[in-house]
Amino acid sequence: MFPDVEVVDGSLEFIMIVAFIITSMGFKQLSGFVNYAGLFQRICISIGWTWMTLFSLHLIKKRID
């Protein structure tokens, strides 16, 4: 029903790293990134919360099995 844990984990890691780099560039006032730094910061936070939720569900499922 759900995709493989490693695939989801790797995808979230990659997206979070890219969003974090863009956020850092925006907060360093690099032109072209300044206007989007807050958006990418929120994307990083959302991915972090999503990862923690999926990881918790994985541990609960593993414990039940």
C-alpha positions in Angstrom: 0.0 0.0 0.0 2.7 2.4 1.0 6.0 3.0 -1.0 9.2 1.4 0.3 10.5 3.3 3.4 14.0 3.7 1.9 12.7 5.3 -1.3 10.5 7.8 0.6 13.4 8.5 3.1 15.9 9.1 0.3 13.5 11.4 -1.6 12.7 13.5 1.5 16.4 13.8 2.4 17.3 15.0 -1.1 14.4 17.5 -1.3 15.2 18.8 2.2 18.9 19.3 1.5 18.1 21.2 -1.8 15.5 23.4 0.0 17.9 24.1 2.9 20.7 25.2 0.5 18.2 27.5 -1.4 17.1 28.9 2.0 20.6 29.6 3.1 21.4 31.3 -0.2 18.3 33.5 0.3 19.2 34.4 3.9 22.7 35.4 2.6 20.9 38.0 0.5 21.9 36.5 -2.9 19.9 38.1 -5.6 17.2 35.8 -7.0 16.8 33.8 -3.8 15.9 36.5 -1.3 12.2 36.6 -2.2 11.9 32.8 -1.8 14.0 32.1 1.3 10.9 32.0 3.7 9.1 29.7 1.3 11.9 27.2 1.2 12.4 27.5 4.9 8.8 26.4 5.4 9.3 23.6 2.9 12.2 22.3 5.0 10.1 22.5 8.2 7.2 20.7 6.5 9.5 17.9 5.2 11.0 17.5 8.6 7.6 17.1 10.3 6.5 14.7 7.5 9.6 12.6 7.9 9.1 12.4 11.7 5.4 11.4 11.2 6.2 8.7 8.7 9.1 7.4 10.8 6.8 7.2 13.8 4.1 5.3 11.8 6.8 3.0 10.6 8.0 2.2 14.1 4.4 1.7 15.3 3.7 -0.7 12.4 7.0 -2.5 13.1 6.1 -2.9 16.7 2.6 -4.3 15.9 4.1 -6.8 13.5 
